[in-house]
């Protein structure tokens, strides 16, 4: 088989992200305490694995090579952000309200046409995107059928209106 003939199977998923952190307890305060991921396993003060809904882990955190280290420079190669998809617009509104009430700083919010997203950094400066996907039939497309994503301001009041029922 030639390389250009290969296409990754459509059922393929990205299973988890494993992050190096400088302080495990501080990272757990963010991912478990603020975002609500459940701890499935903790290895002393060196590593923890977290999940949504009982999966073995969606997020791994460790201090094996990074305990007490400074965040990576913004303009260096590496992870741009971890994207966490929420099942509905209402679920995104709920986490938006929780983070806002905790007075945790957002770095952005955007409507991408295919999705609506909130952006923040974890305590180690790792970017985190929280988003929900619009139904595929609502995704904007070009005249030739390609996805036509964009970045526009997210209407936060409209997002919060999801919680009014």
Secondary structure per residue as TSV (DSSP state, phi and psi in degrees):
chain	resnum	aa	ss	phi	psi
A	1	X	-	360.0	133.2
A	2	X	-	-82.4	149.7
A	3	X	G	-56.1	-41.0
A	4	X	G	-71.3	-11.0
A	5	X	G	-87.6	-9.7
A	6	X	-	-88.3	133.4
A	7	X	-	-128.7	131.7
A	8	X	-	-59.6	141.5
A	9	X	-	-57.6	139.7
A	10	X	T	-66.0	-19.8
A	11	X	T	-85.2	-2.5
A	12	X	-	-62.8	139.9
A	13	X	-	-131.1	156.1
A	14	X	-	-86.9	120.1
A	15	X	-	-80.4	-42.7
A	16	X	-	-162.1	166.2
A	17	X	E	-118.9	139.7
A	18	X	E	-122.1	117.7
A	19	X	E	-110.1	139.8
A	20	X	E	-83.8	129.1
A	21	X	-	-126.0	159.1
A	22	X	S	-90.1	-25.1
A	23	X	-	-143.7	109.4
A	24	X	H	-62.3	-44.7
A	25	X	H	-62.0	-40.9
A	26	X	H	-64.5	-41.2
A	27	X	H	-65.4	-39.2
A	28	X	H	-66.7	-35.2
A	29	X	I	-58.0	-37.3
A	30	X	I	-76.4	-58.7
A	31	X	I	-73.4	-36.3
A	32	X	I	-91.8	-54.5
A	33	X	I	-68.3	-45.9
A	34	X	I	-88.1	-51.9
A	35	X	T	-83.8	-18.1
A	36	X	-	88.7	10.2
A	37	X	-	-65.2	142.8
A	38	X	E	-88.9	138.7
A	39	X	E	-77.8	121.7
A	40	X	E	-98.8	-25.0
A	41	X	E	-161.0	141.8
A	42	X	E	-130.6	131.8
A	43	X	E	-107.6	80.5
A	44	X	T	57.5	-134.8
A	45	X	T	-102.8	20.0
A	46	X	T	-108.6	-29.9
A	47	X	E	-157.2	155.4
A	48	X	E	-150.3	152.1
A	49	X	E	-123.8	134.2
A	50	X	E	-127.4	153.9
A	51	X	E	-143.5	156.4
A	52	X	S	-110.9	118.7
A	53	X	T	79.1	19.7
A	54	X	T	90.9	0.7
A	55	X	-	-61.1	156.1
A	56	X	S	-58.9	-42.5
A	57	X	-	-172.6	139.9
A	58	X	S	-101.1	-29.5
A	59	X	E	-130.7	129.4
A	60	X	E	-110.2	140.1
A	61	X	E	-127.2	135.4
A	62	X	E	-148.1	156.2
A	63	X	-	-113.8	16.7
A	64	X	T	-56.2	-38.1
A	65	X	T	-122.3	7.6
A	66	X	T	-136.2	6.5
A	67	X	T	-57.4	124.6
A	68	X	T	74.7	4.4
A	69	X	-	-77.7	157.7
A	70	X	-	-78.8	156.8
A	71	X	-	-60.4	153.5
A	72	X	-	-64.2	148.6
A	73	X	-	-62.1	145.8
A	74	X	T	-59.7	-34.4
A	75	X	T	-104.2	37.0
A	76	X	S	-114.2	153.8
A	77	X	S	-59.6	149.4
A	78	X	S	150.6	-166.2
A	79	X	-	-65.6	127.5
A	80	X	-	-81.7	-54.0
A	81	X	E	-162.6	159.9
A	82	X	E	-97.1	131.5
A	83	X	E	-106.6	126.0
A	84	X	E	-114.8	117.2
A	85	X	E	-92.3	129.2
A	86	X	-	-94.8	152.2
A	87	X	S	-73.5	-16.8
A	88	X	S	-156.3	164.9
A	89	X	H	-64.8	-37.6
A	90	X	H	-62.3	-41.7
A	91	X	H	-63.0	-37.8
A	92	X	H	-65.9	-40.2
A	93	X	H	-62.3	-38.9
A	94	X	H	-63.3	-45.0
A	95	X	H	-71.9	-32.5
A	96	X	H	-59.2	-48.6
A	97	X	H	-62.8	-42.9
A	98	X	H	-60.3	-46.2
A	99	X	H	-66.9	-42.3
A	100	X	H	-63.0	-43.1
A	101	X	H	-66.7	-28.3
A	102	X	T	-78.9	-4.9
A	103	X	T	60.3	31.5
A	104	X	-	-81.9	138.9
A	105	X	-	-78.6	126.0
A	106	X	E	-84.4	147.0
A	107	X	E	-102.1	-9.1
A	108	X	E	174.7	171.4
A	109	X	E	-155.7	133.9
A	110	X	E	-147.5	150.1
A	111	X	E	-102.3	118.6
A	112	X	-	-104.6	12.1
A	113	X	S	82.1	-56.3
A	114	X	S	-82.8	-19.2
A	115	X	E	-156.0	166.3
A	116	X	E	-121.3	135.6
A	117	X	E	-137.1	146.3
A	118	X	E	-114.8	143.1
A	119	X	E	-125.3	140.1
A	120	X	E	-156.1	169.4
A	121	X	E	-112.2	143.5
A	122	X	-	-75.6	174.5
A	123	X	T	-60.5	-18.1
A	124	X	T	-97.3	8.6
A	125	X	S	84.0	7.7
A	126	X	-	-75.1	128.5
A	127	X	E	-68.0	141.2
A	128	X	E	-131.8	126.3
A	129	X	E	-108.5	127.8
A	130	X	E	-111.5	124.9
A	131	X	E	-151.8	167.8
A	132	X	E	-130.2	145.8
A	133	X	E	-91.0	133.6
A	134	X	-	-67.7	157.5
A	135	X	-	-56.1	141.3
A	136	X	G	-54.5	-34.9
A	137	X	G	-67.9	-12.8
A	138	X	G	-96.7	-4.4
A	139	X	S	-66.2	135.4
A	140	X	-	-70.4	142.3
A	141	X	B	-133.5	157.3
A	142	X	-	-81.5	174.2
A	143	X	T	-59.9	-29.1
A	144	X	T	-95.0	12.7
A	145	X	S	89.8	1.6
A	146	X	-	-76.4	151.6
A	147	X	B	-62.8	137.1
A	148	X	-	-117.7	68.7
A	149	X	-	-70.8	155.0
A	150	X	-	-148.8	175.4
A	151	X	-	-127.9	111.7
A	152	X	E	-128.5	161.2
A	153	X	E	-59.9	141.1
A	154	X	-	-85.5	130.4
A	155	X	-	-78.5	95.5
A	156	X	H	-68.8	-32.7
A	157	X	H	-66.4	-39.8
A	158	X	H	-64.0	-41.2
A	159	X	H	-59.6	-47.7
A	160	X	H	-64.8	-24.6
A	161	X	G	-63.4	-18.5
A	162	X	G	-61.7	-21.9
A	163	X	G	-92.3	1.7
A	164	X	-	-79.9	-7.8
A	165	X	-	-83.1	360.0
